[in-house]
Amino acid sequence: MLIKNQSAVTKAEAYLWKYALSKKQILGYTFRRQRPIENYIVDFDCLPLKLIIEVAAIHIKFLRMKKKRSSVKTG
């Protein structure tokens, strides 16, 4: 069983892929996205560098707190 849902790509992951990791944009290294490694699906990996990149999503509770704080300041 894989831990992470492959179809759930965040905006941060999409941005990182488009503007930094795709098409050998970083020193000519090839990165792959959403790859299974053992029981996990990693966001990005680069085999020659033995590098795995995980993009952390912002927790929804944090966003609610931020929204609440801004409404208190303005209202």
N, CA, C and O of each residue as an XYZ file, in Angstrom:
300
protein
N       0.838     -1.191      0.000
C       0.000      0.000      0.000
C       0.877      1.247      0.000
O       1.803      1.358      0.804
N       0.592      2.170     -0.885
C       1.355      3.405     -0.951
C       0.748      4.426     -0.012
O      -0.472      4.502      0.133
N       1.602      5.210      0.624
C       1.181      6.139      1.664
C       0.502      7.384      1.105
O      -0.498      7.835      1.663
N       1.012      7.942      0.033
C       0.539      9.232     -0.471
C      -0.261      9.042     -1.758
O       0.097      8.217     -2.599
N      -1.328      9.796     -1.909
C      -2.148      9.742     -3.107
C      -1.425     10.436     -4.253
O      -1.112     11.623     -4.166
N      -1.160      9.698     -5.325
C      -0.400     10.249     -6.441
C      -1.096     11.403     -7.138
O      -0.430     12.304     -7.647
N      -2.414     11.396     -7.172
C      -3.122     12.416     -7.931
C      -3.212     13.752     -7.193
O      -3.608     14.751     -7.794
N      -2.861     13.796     -5.929
C      -2.980     15.021     -5.136
C      -1.704     15.853     -5.253
O      -0.821     15.752     -4.401
N      -1.600     16.663     -6.286
C      -0.436     17.515     -6.501
C      -0.783     18.919     -6.028
O      -1.789     19.490     -6.448
N       0.048     19.473     -5.156
C      -0.205     20.813     -4.631
C       0.280     21.867     -5.624
O       1.022     21.562     -6.557
N      -0.147     23.106     -5.409
C       0.312     24.210     -6.250
C       1.821     24.381     -6.127
O       2.505     24.682     -7.106
N       2.328     24.187     -4.919
C       3.773     24.334     -4.697
C       4.548     23.294     -5.506
O       5.575     23.613     -6.105
N       4.063     22.065     -5.526
C       4.728     21.019     -6.303
C       4.688     21.338     -7.792
O       5.691     21.187     -8.490
N       3.533     21.780     -8.276
C       3.384     22.110     -9.691
C       4.316     23.256    -10.083
O       4.941     23.215    -11.143
N       4.410     24.273     -9.234
C       5.276     25.423     -9.492
C       6.747     24.997     -9.511
O       7.498     25.373    -10.411
N       7.143     24.218     -8.519
C       8.528     23.749     -8.443
C       8.890     22.923     -9.670
O       9.985     23.062    -10.215
N       7.976     22.068    -10.103
C       8.227     21.232    -11.270
C       8.361     22.090    -12.529
O       9.299     21.921    -13.308
N       7.416     23.008    -12.721
C       7.395     23.803    -13.951
C       8.586     24.743    -14.071
O       9.173     24.869    -15.146
N       8.951     25.410    -12.961
C       9.956     26.466    -13.036
C      11.352     26.075    -12.567
O      12.281     26.874    -12.685
N      11.522     24.859    -12.036
C      12.855     24.520    -11.540
C      13.328     23.115    -11.929
O      14.482     22.938    -12.318
N      12.458     22.131    -11.829
C      12.943     20.758    -11.917
C      12.726     20.065    -13.259
O      13.443     19.116    -13.574
N      11.778     20.501    -14.040
C      11.530     19.828    -15.320
C      12.549     20.263    -16.372
O      13.188     21.307    -16.245
N      12.682     19.475    -17.368
C      13.530     19.798    -18.533
C      14.987     20.078    -18.173
O      15.627     20.925    -18.796
N      15.506     19.384    -17.188
C      16.925     19.494    -16.803
C      17.348     20.943    -16.546
O      18.427     21.360    -16.966
N      16.504     21.703    -15.862
C      16.773     23.114    -15.632
C      17.834     23.358    -14.553
O      18.402     24.449    -14.497
N      18.110     22.384    -13.711
C      19.107     22.561    -12.655
C      20.361     21.773    -13.019
O      20.427     20.559    -12.827
N      21.340     22.475    -13.540
C      22.651     21.923    -13.894
C      22.567     20.684    -14.761
O      23.472     19.850    -14.740
N      21.482     20.549    -15.531
C      21.336     19.436    -16.456
C      20.899     18.122    -15.830
O      20.875     17.098    -16.513
N      20.554     18.124    -14.548
C      20.116     16.894    -13.884
C      18.657     16.598    -14.189
O      17.833     17.507    -14.295
N      18.350     15.321    -14.328
C      16.983     14.883    -14.564
C      16.299     14.576    -13.244
O      16.781     13.771    -12.448
N      15.172     15.229    -13.027
C      14.347     14.963    -11.849
C      13.088     14.235    -12.308
O      12.588     14.463    -13.409
N      12.595     13.368    -11.456
C      11.338     12.669    -11.721
C      10.349     13.073    -10.643
O      10.740     13.397     -9.522
N       9.062     13.052    -10.984
C       8.066     13.444     -9.990
C       7.133     12.290     -9.672
O       6.881     11.414    -10.499
N       6.616     12.321     -8.418
C       5.656     11.339     -7.934
C       6.131      9.911     -8.193
O       5.484      9.151     -8.913
N       7.273      9.558     -7.596
C       7.869      8.236     -7.805
C       7.762      7.389     -6.543
O       8.003      7.884     -5.442
N       7.396      6.098     -6.697
C       7.357      5.219     -5.523
C       8.757      4.818     -5.084
O       9.583      4.416     -5.903
N       9.016      4.928     -3.800
C      10.256      4.440     -3.187
C       9.827      3.687     -1.944
O       9.334      4.273     -0.980
N      10.023      2.376     -1.983
C       9.533      1.469     -0.949
C       8.031      1.682     -0.760
O       7.279      1.522     -1.721
N       7.567      2.034      0.434
C       6.136      2.195      0.690
C       5.658      3.636      0.576
O       4.555      3.952      1.023
N       6.452      4.504     -0.003
C       6.118      5.918     -0.092
C       6.134      6.378     -1.545
O       6.749      5.752     -2.408
N       5.449      7.477     -1.790
C       5.561      8.155     -3.084
C       6.195      9.499     -2.790
O       5.618     10.328     -2.087
N       7.374      9.710     -3.328
C       8.077     10.968     -3.079
C       7.661     11.981     -4.133
O       7.290     11.617     -5.249
N       7.726     13.263     -3.766
C       7.329     14.316     -4.703
C       8.289     14.381     -5.889
O       7.858     14.370     -7.042
N       9.581     14.449     -5.607
C      10.594     14.529     -6.663
C      11.817     13.737     -6.248
O      12.128     13.620     -5.063
N      12.513     13.189     -7.250
C      13.795     12.553     -6.952
C      14.758     12.774     -8.111
O      14.355     12.990     -9.254
N      16.040     12.713     -7.780
C      17.108     12.808     -8.769
C      18.065     11.662     -8.470
O      18.802     11.706     -7.486
N      18.055     10.648     -9.308
C      18.858      9.454     -9.041
C      20.369      9.712     -9.032
O      21.050      9.226     -8.129
N      20.923     10.460    -10.004
C      22.374     10.685     -9.977
C      22.861     11.391     -8.707
O      23.977     11.150     -8.246
N      22.016     12.265     -8.146
C      22.385     12.986     -6.926
C      21.969     12.250     -5.654
O      22.341     12.647     -4.550
N      21.192     11.172     -5.815
C      20.620     10.448     -4.671
C      19.862     11.429     -3.780
O      20.048     11.468     -2.564
N      19.003     12.221     -4.424
C      18.293     13.299     -3.755
C      16.787     13.088     -3.861
O      16.269     12.772     -4.932
N      16.095     13.265     -2.746
C      14.637     13.225     -2.705
C      14.159     14.566     -2.180
O      14.692     15.085     -1.199
N      13.143     15.129     -2.843
C      12.557     16.396     -2.414
C      11.102     16.147     -2.071
O      10.346     15.619     -2.887
N      10.711     16.525     -0.869
C       9.321     16.461     -0.423
C       8.849     17.883     -0.184
O       9.504     18.641      0.531
N       7.732     18.251     -0.767
C       7.171     19.576     -0.590
C       6.069     19.467      0.456
O       5.089     18.746      0.265
N       6.236     20.184      1.556
C       5.257     20.129      2.645
C       4.090     21.054      2.325
O       4.277     22.201      1.918
N       2.895     20.537      2.514
C       1.693     21.351      2.296
C       1.382     22.143      3.559
O       1.659     21.687      4.668
N       0.815     23.312      3.391
C       0.412     24.124      4.533
C      -0.845     23.509      5.124
O      -1.786     23.183      4.402
N      -0.854     23.358      6.403
C      -1.982     22.734      7.078
C      -3.197     23.655      7.053
O      -3.065     24.864      7.246
N      -4.376     23.090      6.818
C      -5.609     23.876      6.700
C      -5.917     24.645      7.980
O      -6.494     25.731      7.915
N      -5.545     24.106      9.145
C      -5.795     24.799     10.408
C      -5.008     26.105     10.458
O      -5.513     27.114     10.948
N      -3.777     26.092      9.956
C      -2.964     27.301      9.903
C      -3.631     28.361      9.031
O      -3.644     29.540      9.384
N      -4.183     27.945      7.896
C      -4.846     28.900      6.999
C      -6.073     29.511      7.658
O      -6.337     30.703      7.494
N      -6.821     28.707      8.400
C      -8.001     29.236      9.091
C      -7.598     30.245     10.156
O      -8.247     31.280     10.306
N      -6.529     29.952     10.901
C      -6.056     30.871     11.937
C      -5.610     32.187     11.312
O      -5.891     33.261     11.844
N      -4.920     32.101     10.192
C      -4.434     33.295      9.505
C      -5.615     34.152      9.037
O      -5.597     35.375      9.179
N      -6.637     33.503      8.479
C      -7.817     34.217      8.016
C      -8.537     34.884      9.171
O      -8.993     36.023      9.058
N      -8.638     34.173     10.280
C      -9.308     34.707     11.474
C      -8.569     35.935     11.987
O      -9.193     36.943     12.319
N      -7.229     35.856     12.054
C      -6.422     36.990     12.522
C      -6.593     38.208     11.633
O      -6.711     39.328     12.130
N      -6.608     38.002     10.317
C      -6.737     39.141      9.405
C      -8.124     39.778      9.511
O      -8.253     40.993      9.361
N      -9.161     38.981      9.766
C     -10.503     39.545      9.896
C     -10.640     40.336     11.215
O     -11.392     41.308     11.278
N      -9.914     39.918     12.257
C      -9.925     40.655     13.529
C      -9.246     42.009     13.361
O      -9.710     43.013     13.902
N      -8.138     42.035     12.606
C      -7.396     43.286     12.391
C      -8.205     44.281     11.561
O      -8.167     45.483     11.821
N      -8.931     43.784     10.566
C      -9.668     44.677      9.664
C     -11.056     45.019     10.162
O     -11.633     46.017      9.729
N     -11.617     44.204     11.077
C     -12.999     44.433     11.476
C     -13.112     44.832     12.855
O     -14.219     45.063     13.341
